[in-house]
Amino acid sequence: MARHGLAHGTHAHPAWAHHPQAHETNTGIDNRKLGIWLFIASESIFFAGLLVGYLVLRGGHQPGVGPRDLFNIELTTVSTFVLLMSSLAMVLAVNAAQRNAGRLARRWVLVTALMGLTFLGFQAYEFTHFYHAGLSLSSSVFGTAFYTLTGFHGAHVAVGVIWLLTLLYHGRGPGLTADKADDVEVAGLYWHFVDIVWIVLFTVVYLLEFVQ
């Protein structure tokens, strides 16, 4: 009976459920971290392609309103600063989760999500202003390139915010404690990627217009 009970217990709780390296690949890297790095690599290539396309189209003569007629560099600088600070908040969230300060980690994730929503609010305002000024997705080649590039990035920010809100939901109660630290870190890798992409876009799409 004892042997039968032991065998039954083994089947009820598979060995991988207790193995500390259950989520690791043969290289010792967590599957989730490897997956997010592969995703980041593929998305980086896609963003690079969009950016090259934007630069090619921007170089030609475009009828109608252009970047210099529309861009409010001060406003976009503020939104960029907000997004950069959200990366700092995410670093603090990961650090708190790793120290098992679950409630503090949850608060920092909330701050990150709110900053992401603020950035999206700035972008929505900007898009609305540009549209009323005569720049739409179909008004010119520049409009198509601009909205595709920045809109695609905005969609990634929105996905990141949803991801963070999901973390908040799963971290209710004791918060995002050490057992969820890897989940917070993976979300943080994605969020930092989104921020880095925006720094590149802000520099190329916005700043270069005012240094030429």
C-alpha positions in Angstrom: 0.0 0.0 0.0 2.8 2.4 0.8 4.5 1.7 -2.5 1.2 2.2 -4.3 0.6 5.5 -2.4 4.1 6.7 -3.3 3.6 5.8 -7.0 0.2 7.6 -7.0 1.8 10.6 -5.4 4.5 10.7 -8.0 2.0 10.6 -10.9 -0.1 13.3 -9.2 2.9 15.7 -8.9 5.2 15.3 -12.0 8.9 15.6 -11.3 9.2 18.8 -13.4 6.7 20.6 -11.2 9.3 20.5 -8.4 12.4 20.8 -10.4 14.1 24.2 -9.9 15.1 24.3 -13.6 11.7 23.3 -15.0 11.5 26.5 -17.1 15.1 26.4 -18.3 16.4 25.3 -21.7 19.4 23.0 -22.2 21.5 26.2 -22.2 20.3 27.1 -18.7 18.4 30.1 -19.9 14.7 30.4 -18.8 12.4 29.5 -21.7 10.4 32.7 -21.2 13.5 34.9 -21.3 14.8 33.1 -24.4 11.4 33.5 -26.0 11.2 37.3 -25.3 14.8 37.8 -26.6 13.9 36.0 -29.9 10.7 38.1 -30.1 12.7 41.3 -29.6 15.2 40.3 -32.2 12.5 39.6 -34.8 10.7 42.9 -34.0 13.9 44.8 -34.1 14.3 43.7 -37.7 10.8 44.6 -38.5 11.2 48.1 -37.0 14.4 48.6 -38.8 12.7 47.8 -42.1 9.9 50.3 -41.3 12.5 52.9 -40.4 14.4 52.5 -43.6 11.2 52.8 -45.5 10.3 56.0 -43.7 13.7 57.5 -44.4 13.5 56.7 -48.1 10.0 58.1 -48.4 10.8 61.2 -46.3 13.7 62.0 -48.7 11.5 62.6 -51.7 9.3 65.7 -52.5 6.0 65.4 -50.7 3.0 67.6 -51.4 0.9 69.0 -48.6 1.9 69.5 -44.9 5.2 68.1 -43.8 7.0 67.3 -40.6 8.2 70.9 -40.0 4.7 72.2 -40.3 3.3 69.7 -37.8 5.8 68.5 -35.2 5.6 70.0 -31.7 9.1 69.0 -30.5 8.5 70.3 -27.0 5.4 68.2 -26.6 7.0 65.1 -28.0 10.0 65.6 -25.8 7.8 65.5 -22.7 6.1 62.3 -23.9 9.5 60.8 -24.5 10.7 61.7 -21.0 7.6 60.1 -19.6 8.3 56.9 -21.4 12.0 56.9 -20.4 10.9 57.4 -16.7 8.6 54.4 -17.1 11.7 52.2 -17.8 13.2 53.4 -14.5 9.9 52.5 -12.7 10.1 49.0 -14.4 13.6 48.5 -13.1 12.5 49.3 -9.6 9.6 46.9 -10.0 11.9 44.1 -11.0 14.3 44.9 -8.1 11.4 44.9 -5.6 10.0 41.6 -6.9 13.5 40.0 -6.6 13.7 41.2 -3.0 10.3 39.7 -2.3 8.8 43.2 -1.7 5.6 42.1 -3.5 3.4 45.1 -2.8 6.2 47.6 -3.7 6.8 45.7 -6.9 3.1 45.9 -7.7 3.1 49.7 -7.1 6.0 50.2 -9.4 4.4 48.1 -12.1 1.3 50.3 -11.7 3.4 53.4 -12.1 4.9 52.0 -15.3 1.5 51.1 -16.7 0.2 54.6 -15.9 3.2 56.2 -17.6 2.6 54.0 -20.6 -1.0 55.2 -20.8 0.2 58.8 -20.5 2.5 58.3 -23.5 -0.4 56.8 -25.5 -2.5 59.8 -24.5 0.2 62.1 -25.9 0.3 60.1 -29.1 -3.5 60.1 -29.5 -3.5 63.9 -29.1 -0.7 64.3 -31.6 -2.4 62.0 -34.2 -5.6 63.9 -33.8 -3.9 67.3 -34.2 -2.0 66.1 -37.3 -5.2 64.7 -38.9 -7.1 68.0 -38.4 -4.0 69.8 -39.9 -4.4 67.7 -43.1 -2.1 64.7 -42.5 -3.9 61.4 -42.7 -2.8 57.9 -43.5 -3.8 58.4 -47.2 -3.1 62.1 -47.7 0.6 61.6 -48.7 3.3 59.0 -48.8 4.9 60.8 -45.8 1.6 60.4 -43.9 1.4 56.7 -44.7 5.0 56.2 -43.6 4.7 58.3 -40.4 1.5 56.8 -39.1 2.6 53.2 -39.9 5.9 53.6 -38.1 4.8 55.5 -35.0 1.4 53.7 -34.9 3.1 50.3 -34.9 5.2 51.4 -32.0 2.2 52.8 -30.2 0.5 49.4 -30.6 3.5 47.8 -29.0 3.2 50.2 -26.0 -0.5 49.3 -25.7 0.3 45.6 -25.7 2.9 46.3 -23.0 0.4 48.2 -20.9 -2.1 45.3 -21.1 0.7 42.9 -20.1 1.5 45.1 -17.1 -2.2 45.2 -16.1 -2.3 41.4 -16.3 0.7 41.3 -14.0 -1.1 43.6 -11.5 -4.1 41.3 -11.6 -2.1 38.2 -10.9 -0.1 40.1 -8.2 -3.2 41.0 -6.2 -3.1 40.1 -2.5 0.6 39.6 -1.4 1.8 41.4 -4.5 4.4 40.5 -7.1 6.6 38.4 -4.7 9.9 36.6 -5.5 8.1 33.6 -7.1 6.8 36.0 -9.7 10.0 37.9 -10.2 10.8 36.2 -13.5 7.4 37.1 -14.8 8.1 40.8 -13.9 11.6 40.6 -15.4 10.3 39.2 -18.8 7.7 41.9 -19.0 10.5 44.4 -18.1 12.6 43.2 -21.0 9.7 43.8 -23.4 9.1 47.3 -21.9 12.7 48.3 -22.2 12.7 47.2 -25.8 9.7 49.4 -26.5 11.4 52.3 -24.9 14.7 51.9 -26.8 12.8 51.7 -30.1 11.1 55.0 -29.2 14.4 56.7 -28.5 15.5 55.7 -32.0 12.2 56.8 -33.6 12.2 60.1 -31.7 15.8 60.8 -32.8 15.3 59.9 -36.5 11.7 61.0 -37.1 11.5 64.1 -34.9 14.9 65.5 -33.9 16.6 65.1 -37.3 13.9 67.4 -38.8 15.2 70.3 -36.7 19.0 69.8 -37.1 19.0 69.9 -40.9 
